[in-house]
Amino acid sequence: MAGITTHILDLTHGKPADHVAAALYIFDSAQSAWTCLKKAATNSDGRLDSPLLSGEEVEAGKYKLVFSIGDYFRRQEISLPDLPFLEEVPVCFGIADPASHYHIPLLVSPWGYQVYRGS
């Protein structure tokens, strides 16, 4: 299965992070700018209902996936400063083989995160 998918786990509460907005961008080197390809939000399992991009939509290049995690943690009624440490989590990654599956899991708390290429 080729394409780009994601999954978000809330490490503070030990559960999937639901209703987190995510936006996928590709870098346009001709214009030296990021172009938004798709916006979506996670479901109750912390996943998207469909891939951000399916296999035939993926091309080689530089991508950025931006998670709006500050809004999620405010909904969890966590005491955050007016200016939270993490408002958005940008994950920049490269796709060399568009025929492969790129799964980008995010493990997150209000104070830190980890990301990796999953399966």
Buried (B, 14 or more C-beta within 10 A) or exposed (E): EBBBBBBBBBBBEEEBBBEBBBBBBBBEEEEEEBEEBBEBEBEEEBBBEEBBBEBEBBEEEBBBBBBBBBBBBEEEEBEBEEEBEBBEBEBEEEBEEBEEBBBBBBBBBBEEBEBEEEE
